[in-house]
Amino acid sequence: MDLRSLELFISLAGTLHFGRTSEEQHVSPSALSRHIQRLENALGTRLFVRNNRSVTLTQQGQQALQSCQSILAEWQQLQMQLADDGELKGKLRLFCSVTAAQTFMRQFIEGFRPNYPHVALSVDTGDPALALEHVLRQQTDIAIATRPEQVPDGVLMHQLYTSPLVMIRPKTTCAVREKTLAEKIDWNDMPIVVAQMGLSRERLFTWFEAHRQQPRVYAEVAGHEAIVAMVGLGLAVGLVPEVVVEQSSIREQIEVFLRPRDIEPYHVSLCCLKKRLQDPVIAAFWHSAVG
């Protein structure tokens, strides 16, 4: 058993996907399989159940995951304590939306890097609806996520900002824009692009149901930036956090035309698993960001 095998096991336990883990960890699929088999042989048990369609952790794998995470965290802490220069070293994985990467995450990194130059940072961007899941599965260490109605046990969330959800339309003259100018909008005839998942989707459909309207869904996309792009092309209207509009590179092509007061705003937070703060690298970034 070696530390590299532990790292690969933890990564695979987060993604449950050999191909994705191979790509993220810069190792061939065959080498990844060998590391996992070596670890299973050393422990004398199966850690994963694998077939052509899925990969799942066994009960023994779930138990091993917690121990392996603790071992790596303790090892990193020992490295820091024994280092001649006393510098914090290690890796940190961050996840957020494109908008968050351009705002808060950039500020956090700029505040962190001068004090911890030997920590390797990686930032993945994607649909904010996936951020909390990435943290829970330990596919990332720290993420910027929307605060859910119920925060899962063991998750720390530090609120960063609140943004209202607003309805946007194309700025240029087109059929979609003309429909929004009617004295009373006919939502049954209004093309709308919605998020594939997440709170903005849930709150939009709840709002339509409360107003006894049936939305005409033009398309379902991943992430608010994709909604903004489609609205900018004149294809539909959409509901997004206002901060996404403000930070968009195509904000000159779109505009807010409705601010529904009965849709709860977005509460965006920095989040991580409480137990992961045992890792000195994660703890350093967290405390640097939240103060």
Disulfide bonds with the S-S distance in Angstrom:
none
